[in-house]
């Protein structure tokens, strides 16, 4: 079993400059290797693979001082990264998907390099990298002693640096919980999540909240002379604004997913095709801002570690079917209340959808509808986890 551990590092000015030089060398190697493959095929119809370029790298290092300054395994990993890009390209062509030929990388699109096997270690609160030295490391959680570090990736995020370790851990048998509590969740734009218990999680709309500030810093960027130092400084300001929005969204989804896993043994979402939904030009920005896939992914892996279960069900018709009698009651997106003319059920549209999602999930795993779930307040014995989460994220 593999887990990822990410920590902040604080290189000195000299180390930061050297790390930046390593990124530039790796980027140039990637672009030169891509150009070599492209030219060889267009000119001679020859396909160059990873092994050809890895063998040529040895000769290139003898004459290029910049390549010799970078750890050899880091350079080899750059070639593997390019080779993987081509493998993915050929796979997409074979499957009839949009090919997406590998791209040349600009400075803004190559932000990391990897030590795949050796050249790094953690010692006395420091990250020691070969040819660079000891870098201050903030290790906010321990890596298990029985774990074996497989790779070490150094990444620059605007003006911050991070290290990511992929750790191989012994396979752990997580005891599955008895499914005593279950919840269906309807993901939306006004409320990012509506639970089958009737509770709603308001969509914080982090991007929308910051649009005015973002527009202001982007206008300033547009006025700067291209190639100037002031333009580069303003690009950093814009990137930091985007980073804050991204961090706010990630933090919010981590907290919501944790509360869900703490209170429910079975969590059921719709299996939404977000990529297709983003083709709608009117809703694309709002859907991206909601980041439904991130919430589902966070909840899934947290539930697995805790012995819970996350199920995905077919989303077709969850808003149109009556959760009381199962008969289809068509309604437009503007109708926010479900009113069934057949059984008389009247309730919030999204809550009705969440109950349908719950029913589908329970049928999928082969259980009937527990009596406790028919009355939402009985699931948590009258105590709502939303009150706890409100203090954390400010719904």
C-alpha positions in Angstrom: 0.0 0.0 0.0 1.3 3.4 -0.9 0.7 6.8 0.8 1.8 10.3 0.0 3.3 12.6 2.5 3.8 16.3 1.6 5.8 18.8 3.7 6.9 22.4 3.3 10.6 23.0 2.9 12.5 26.3 3.5 15.6 26.4 1.3 18.2 29.2 1.8 18.6 31.9 -0.9 21.5 30.0 -2.4 19.6 26.7 -2.3 16.5 28.2 -3.8 18.6 29.5 -6.7 20.1 26.1 -7.2 16.8 24.4 -7.1 15.5 26.9 -9.7 18.5 26.0 -11.9 17.7 22.3 -11.6 14.2 23.0 -12.7 15.5 24.9 -15.8 18.0 22.1 -16.7 15.2 19.5 -16.4 12.8 21.6 -18.4 15.4 22.1 -21.2 16.2 18.4 -21.2 12.5 17.6 -21.5 12.0 20.1 -24.4 15.2 19.0 -26.2 14.2 15.3 -25.9 10.7 16.0 -27.2 12.1 17.9 -30.1 14.5 15.1 -30.9 11.7 12.5 -30.9 9.5 14.8 -33.1 12.2 15.6 -35.6 13.4 11.9 -35.9 9.9 10.8 -36.7 9.0 13.6 -39.1 12.3 13.4 -41.0 13.2 9.7 -40.9 10.1 8.0 -39.6 12.2 6.7 -36.7 10.7 6.2 -33.2 13.0 7.0 -30.4 12.3 5.5 -27.0 13.4 6.1 -23.4 16.4 3.8 -23.6 17.8 5.5 -26.7 17.7 8.9 -25.0 19.0 7.6 -21.7 22.0 6.1 -23.4 22.6 9.4 -25.3 22.3 11.3 -22.0 25.5 9.7 -20.7 27.5 11.2 -23.6 25.8 14.6 -23.3 26.8 14.9 -19.6 30.5 14.7 -20.6 30.2 17.9 -22.6 27.5 19.8 -20.7 28.4 21.2 -17.3 24.7 22.0 -16.5 23.7 18.4 -16.8 26.5 17.3 -14.6 25.3 19.6 -11.9 22.0 17.7 -11.6 21.7 14.3 -10.0 21.7 11.6 -12.7 18.5 9.9 -11.5 16.7 13.2 -11.6 17.6 13.6 -15.3 16.6 10.0 -16.0 13.2 10.6 -14.4 12.7 13.6 -16.8 13.1 11.2 -19.7 10.7 8.7 -18.1 8.2 11.5 -17.7 8.5 12.3 -21.4 8.2 8.7 -22.3 5.1 8.4 -20.2 3.6 11.3 -22.0 4.1 9.6 -25.3 2.6 6.3 -24.0 -0.5 8.2 -22.9 -0.6 9.9 -26.3 -0.5 6.5 -28.2 -3.1 5.1 -25.8 -5.5 7.9 -26.5 -5.0 7.5 -30.2 -5.7 3.8 -30.0 -8.8 4.3 -28.0 -10.2 7.0 -30.4 -9.9 9.8 -27.8 -8.6 13.3 -28.4 -4.8 12.5 -28.8 -3.2 15.5 -27.1 0.4 15.4 -28.4 3.0 16.1 -25.8 3.7 19.8 -25.3 6.9 21.8 -24.9 7.1 23.1 -21.4 7.4 26.8 -20.6 8.8 28.0 -17.2 5.3 28.1 -15.8 4.5 24.5 -16.8 7.5 22.7 -15.3 7.5 23.1 -11.6 8.9 19.8 -10.2 11.6 17.2 -10.4 11.9 13.7 -8.8 14.5 11.6 -7.2 13.1 8.1 -8.1 15.4 6.0 -5.9 18.2 7.7 -4.1 19.9 11.0 -3.5 17.9 12.1 -0.6 17.3 11.4 3.1 15.7 13.0 6.2 18.1 13.6 9.1 17.6 15.7 12.3 14.7 17.7 10.9 16.5 18.4 7.6 16.0 17.2 4.1 19.4 16.3 2.6 19.5 16.4 -1.2 22.5 15.2 -3.1 24.5 18.1 -4.6 22.3 20.7 -2.9 22.7 20.1 0.8 20.5 20.2 4.0 17.2 22.1 3.7 15.0 23.0 6.6 12.0 20.7 6.7 8.7 21.2 8.5 7.6 17.6 9.1 4.2 18.1 10.7 3.5 14.4 10.8 5.8 11.4 11.1 6.4 8.9 8.4 5.7 5.4 9.8 8.9 3.6 10.7 7.8 0.5 8.8 7.3 2.6 5.7 9.9 2.7 2.9 10.2 5.9 0.9 10.0 5.1 -2.8 10.3 8.6 -4.5 11.1 12.1 -3.4 9.6 15.0 -5.5 10.6 18.6 -5.1 8.0 21.1 -6.2 7.8 24.9 -6.5 4.4 26.5 -5.9 4.9 30.2 -6.9 7.3 31.3 -4.1 7.0 28.3 -1.9 8.8 24.9 -2.0 7.4 21.5 -1.0 8.7 17.9 -0.8 6.4 14.9 -1.5 7.4 11.4 -0.5 5.6 8.4 -1.9 5.9 5.8 0.9 5.4 2.0 0.6 3.6 0.7 3.7 2.8 -2.9 4.6 -0.7 -3.9 3.6 -3.0 -3.1 6.4 -6.3 -5.0 6.9 -8.8 -2.3 7.8 -11.7 -3.8 9.7 -14.9 -2.9 7.9 -17.5 -1.1 10.0 -21.0 -2.5 10.4 -23.2 -0.2 8.3 -25.4 1.3 11.0 -25.8 4.7 9.4 -26.0 5.8 5.8 -26.5 9.0 3.9 -27.2 10.0 0.3 -25.7 13.3 -0.9 -26.9 15.4 -3.7 -24.2 17.7 -5.0 -25.2 21.1 -6.3 -24.2 24.7 -7.0 -26.3 26.7 -4.5 -25.6 24.1 -1.8 -22.5 22.1 -2.5 -24.1 19.2 -0.7 -27.6 18.3 0.4 -27.9 15.3 2.7 -30.8 12.9 2.8 -31.1 13.9 6.5 -32.3 17.3 5.3 -29.1 19.1 6.2 -27.4 21.4 3.6 -23.9 22.5 3.2 -23.7 26.0 1.6 -21.4 26.4 -1.4 -18.7 28.9 -0.2 -17.9 29.9 -3.9 -14.3 30.7 -3.2 -13.6 31.8 -6.8 -16.6 34.0 -7.0 -15.7 35.6 -3.7 -12.3 36.5 -5.0 -13.3 37.6 -8.5 -13.0 41.3 -7.8 -9.6 41.0 -6.3 -8.5 38.6 -9.1 -9.7 41.0 -11.7 -7.8 43.9 -10.1 -4.5 42.1 -10.0 -5.0 40.8 -13.5 -5.7 44.3 -14.8 -2.4 45.4 -13.2 -0.6 42.6 -14.9 -2.0 43.5 -18.3 -0.5 47.0 -18.0 3.0 45.8 -17.3 5.5 45.8 -20.1 6.2 42.3 -21.4 9.5 41.0 -20.4 10.0 43.5 -17.6 10.8 42.7 -13.9 7.6 44.4 -12.8 5.5 42.1 -15.0 7.2 39.1 -13.5 6.5 40.4 -10.0 2.8 41.0 -10.9 2.6 37.4 -12.4 3.6 36.2 -8.9 0.9 38.3 -7.3 -1.7 36.8 -9.6 -0.4 33.2 -9.1 -0.5 33.7 -5.3 -4.2 34.8 -5.5 -5.1 31.7 -7.4 -3.1 29.6 -4.9 -5.1 31.0 -2.0 -8.4 30.2 -3.8 -7.2 26.7 -4.4 -6.0 26.2 -0.8 -9.4 27.5 0.5 -11.3 25.0 -1.6 -9.0 22.1 -0.7 -9.2 22.9 3.0 -13.0 23.2 2.9 -13.4 19.9 1.2 -11.0 18.2 3.6 -13.2 19.4 6.6 -16.5 18.4 5.0 -15.2 15.0 4.0 -13.9 14.4 7.5 -17.2 15.2 9.1 -19.1 12.9 6.7 -16.7 10.0 7.4 -16.9 10.6 11.2 -20.7 10.4 11.3 -21.7 7.9 8.5 -20.6 4.4 7.8 -22.1 4.4 4.2 -21.9 7.5 2.1 -23.5 7.6 -1.3 -22.9 10.1 -4.1 -24.0 10.4 -7.7 -21.6 9.2 -10.3 -21.4 12.6 -12.1 -19.6 13.0 -15.4 -18.1 16.4 -14.5 -16.0 16.6 -17.6 -19.1 16.5 -19.8 -20.9 19.0 -17.6 -18.1 21.5 -18.0 -19.0 21.8 -21.6 -21.9 24.0 -20.6 -20.5 27.5 -20.9 -23.1 29.0 -18.5 -22.2 26.6 -15.6 -18.6 25.6 -16.3 -17.1 28.2 -13.9 -19.5 27.4 -11.1 -19.0 23.7 -11.5 -15.2 24.1 -11.4 -15.5 26.3 -8.3 -17.6 23.7 -6.5 -15.0 21.0 -7.2 -17.3 18.0 -6.7 -14.8 15.4 -7.7 -12.3 16.6 -5.1 -15.0 16.3 -2.4 -15.9 12.8 -3.5 -12.2 11.7 -3.8 -11.4 13.0 -0.3 -14.4 11.3 1.2 -13.6 8.0 -0.6 -10.0 7.6 0.7 -10.9 8.8 4.2 -13.8 6.3 4.4 -11.5 3.5 3.2 -9.0 4.2 6.0 -11.8 4.4 8.6 -13.5 1.1 7.4 -16.4 2.9 5.9 -17.9 2.6 2.4 -18.5 5.2 -0.4 -20.7 4.2 -3.2 -21.4 5.9 -6.5 -24.8 5.5 -8.2 -26.4 6.4 -11.5 -27.5 10.1 -11.4 -30.2 9.8 -14.1 -33.6 11.0 -12.8 -32.7 11.5 -9.1 -34.3 14.9 -9.2 -37.4 13.8 -11.2 -38.4 10.7 -9.3 -40.5 11.0 -6.1 -38.6 9.5 -3.2 -42.0 8.6 -1.6 -43.8 6.6 -4.3 -41.1 6.3 -7.0 -43.2 7.8 -9.8 -41.6 10.3 -12.1 -42.6 13.9 -11.5 -41.0 16.1 -14.2 -39.8 19.6 -13.2 -37.6 22.3 -14.6 -34.3 23.4 -13.0 -36.2 26.5 -11.8 -38.6 24.5 -9.6 -36.9 24.1 -6.2 -39.7 22.3 -4.5 -40.7 18.7 -5.2 -44.5 18.3 -5.1 -45.8 14.8 -6.0 -49.4 14.8 -7.3 -49.6 11.0 -6.7 -48.7 10.6 -3.1 -48.8 14.2 -1.9 -45.2 14.4 -0.8 -43.8 17.9 -0.7 -40.2 18.7 0.1 -37.1 20.4 -1.1 -36.0 19.3 -4.5 -32.4 18.5 -3.5 -33.5 16.7 -0.4 -35.8 14.5 -2.5 -32.9 13.8 -4.9 -30.6 12.9 -1.9 -33.2 10.4 -0.7 -33.3 8.8 -4.2 -29.6 8.6 -4.2 -29.7 6.9 -0.7 -32.3 4.4 -2.0 -30.2 3.5 -5.0 -27.1 3.1 -3.0 -28.7 0.8 -0.5 -30.2 -1.3 -3.3 -26.8 -1.5 -4.9 -25.1 -3.0 -1.9 -28.1 -5.3 -1.3 -29.7 -3.7 1.8 -33.2 -2.6 2.3 -34.0 0.9 3.6 -33.3 1.0 7.3 -36.1 2.5 9.4 -33.8 4.9 11.1 -33.1 6.6 7.7 -36.7 7.4 7.0 -36.6 9.9 9.9 -33.4 12.0 9.4 -33.1 13.2 12.9 -32.9 9.7 14.3 -29.6 8.9 12.5 -27.5 11.1 14.9 -29.9 10.8 17.8 -30.8 14.5 17.4 -27.3 15.8 17.3 -26.3 17.4 14.0 -22.7 17.3 12.9 -23.4 20.5 10.9 -23.1 22.5 14.1 -19.6 21.2 14.6 -18.5 21.9 11.0 -20.0 25.4 11.2 -17.4 26.4 13.7 -14.7 25.2 11.3 -15.8 26.5 8.0 -18.4 29.1 8.7 -21.5 27.9 6.8 
